[in-house]
Amino acid sequence: MWMFRFGAAALASALAFATPAAAQHSGVDYASIPTGAYSIIAEVQAKPGKEAALREATLPLVALVRSDPKNLVYFLQEDRERPGHFVFYEVFATKADFEAHNAMPYVKAWFSELPKLAEGNVVVHRMRVLVK
């Protein structure tokens, strides 16, 4: 119960200082993301000894995906405690925008490299943005 009391107070305090400029602090224009946007959390694990190769194959995707005008948010993350475990966070306005992203030649090329670099398939969680 204490967590809710203190959590609510901290949240109210933080909201009092929130400004439209603060909503863009990370370079992401949160106000432009529609409620209900199509969001993806995807995970892939490198095969043992292939961590660096999968990282090298994956890093160029960041600039390519972020340059797509239909992409709203794109982050590539690597687990600090499990090198070679990569997590993608992606937001597109619609499912159709995400599917168009997956049809891009650079995404198809990346997927074609996975059998030699990754253990199993990419695990994909299809989400929707509740609050922008």
N, C-alpha and C positions, 0 to 999 in steps of 0.2 A: 504494500500500500504506500509506503514512503516514497517509492520510486515514482508513482503517479503524481503525488503532491509536488515533489521537488522537480520532476520532469515537466509538469505543466507550468510551474513557475519559471523554469529556465526557458521553456519554449515561448511563453508569453513575453519574457524579457527580450529574447532574440527577435521575435516578430516586431517588437516596438522599434527596433533599429533597422528593420528590413526596408530596403529602398529598391526601386526598379534597377538602379545601377548595380546593386548587390546581386540581383538575379542574373547578372551577366559576368560575374567575377571570374569565372573559369573560361571565358570565351564562348560559352554556350549561351544562346539566347533562350532561356527557359520559357519566356513568355510566348515564344513562337511555336512551342511544342504543343500540339493539340491534346486535350484530354482524350484518352482512348487511343493514343498513338500506338503503333505496332512496335513492340520492343522485343529484343532478343538478348538472351544471355546464353552464350555458347562456350563449351569447354572442349579442349583437345589436349591430349597428353602425348608428349614425345616418346618415341621408343628409347630404351636405354642407349646412351651414347649418341643420340640424335637431337639432343636438346638444342645445341647451337645451330644445327642445320635447320631445324624447324623455326627457331627464332629468326634466323636470317631470311628464310622464305616468307615469313609472316610480317615482319616489320614494314616492308614496302606497301602492304595493304593499307596501313593507316593513312598515308597521304592520298592514296588513290580513292579510298572510300570517302574520306572527308572532302575530297574535291567534287564528289557527286552531289549536285544540288538537291537531290531527294533525300540525302542522308542528313539527319538532324543532330545525331550524337554518335560518336564512335570512339571507343576506348579499347585498347589492347592491354591486358594485364598479365603478369606472370607471378605465380605463387612464390613468395619469398622462401617458403620452407620446402617447396617441391619444385625446384627448377625444371623447366620443361612442361609444366602444367600451365596452359594459357587459358585465359578467360576473356571473352569478347563481350562488350556491352554495346549494343547498337539500338538506335531508335530511328524509325522511319514513320512518316505520317500514316501510311496505310500498308496493308499486307502486299498489295500490288507493287508498291515502291520497293519493299524488301525483296520480292520475287524478281523484280527487274535488276536489283543489285546482284542477286545470285546468278543472274544470267550474263553478267559482265564477263568479258574474256579473262580479265585478271583474276576474278574469283574462281572461274572454272579451272584456270591454270593452277591456282593454289590447291584446289581440291584434288586435282590430278596428281599432285606431289605427295599427298597425305599417305597413301599406302606404304610408301617407303620411309616416311618420317614419323608417323603417328601410330599409337596403339589404338586399334579400333576406330570407330567413327567419331565424328564430332557430335557431342551431346548438346542438343538444342532445346532451350526452354523458351516457348513463345509466350510473351507477356503483353499486357496492355498498361499504358501509363495511366495511373489514377489521378495524380495531381501534378500539375506543371509548376 
